[in-house]
């Protein structure tokens, strides 16, 4: 249980770091200007940090539950399989919903898809490597 929580919390820290890097860089800031009228002027940091840490633990649990169903046995194949699945349900579906609901530039949608894909693959490979080393 301690190993699971440790991996989950480190995954949450990676999630937090990647969210910061992928959402605060100059390109992301420029592309997200379309959200300016409805965006908060200042993000509440404590809930954002807690959310990423909890999501990291939850994703670690989902990885462990789904790992037997993924094809291949290498860290990369397991991580990519999980990352792709997480990207599909977390990023792609959200981006398609935003595409339907909001008048946003195509570049904003494409950035969300690409950045989310990179983030989910990195997290998937991390979980696969961490749990392979621990289990």
Secondary structure, DSSP 8 states (H G I E B T S, - for coil): -HHHHHHHHHHHHHHHHHHHHHHHSHHHHHHGGGGTTTS-SS--HHHHHHHHHHHHHHHHHHHHHHGGGSSSSSHHHHHHHHHHHHIIIIIIHHHHHHHHHS---HHHHHHHHHHHHHHHHHHHHHHHHHHHHH-
